């Protein structure tokens, strides 16, 4: 990686977290990373830390070999038009974290046969705990491995088929909000049964973290772990059944499906 320069076009939460993760893992030093943003004043602290910063996306592309597209779907076409003259298919690898946009969509708009890899991280990237899904249609295995190594510095990565990337957006990227809402609801329940709000939130969040770690560290199934805490005529099964009677699982499933449907048309609507 030491010879490669990376340009992150659109340095919002995801782009900045990736940059900081790469530096923290000592894969890159700040001088090898160019960050762009329309409001370049917001990048002054990063410039002071040694990163390259600019408001000129085409200039950033000229100086890099890896280009990360970290913008909203409705901003993509304008950005691609801006950087097209600077793209060299023999030199550049494009990494897109744009929701609902296929590798082919990007190549078609550019009119260039450039290699594109899609990556869908989530906001836990800010603490190095992202679940990132990676996919491509024509990029080489070497470039897939390269992209995986980048995102492994800020969490866990998994390669999936590209047709599942919209689904990954709903389950992993939108999913952060769904699980946070579940924790919020649990903390509100805790407040109702007697705990102070800040204590209830801490208890609910740590309990959720423990539940997730049980599955990840033990390679277990949710129902196996649920069985360990439910006893005949007990309070856990009573609470679970009440939640199911009120549509808990159904609401989560429907929410994920709705988010996937919306993610699939964001770019088309732009």
Order of alpha helices (4+ residues) and beta strands (2+ residues): beta-alpha-beta-alpha-beta-alpha-beta-alpha-beta-alpha-beta-beta-alpha-beta-alpha-alpha-alpha-alpha-alpha-alpha-alpha
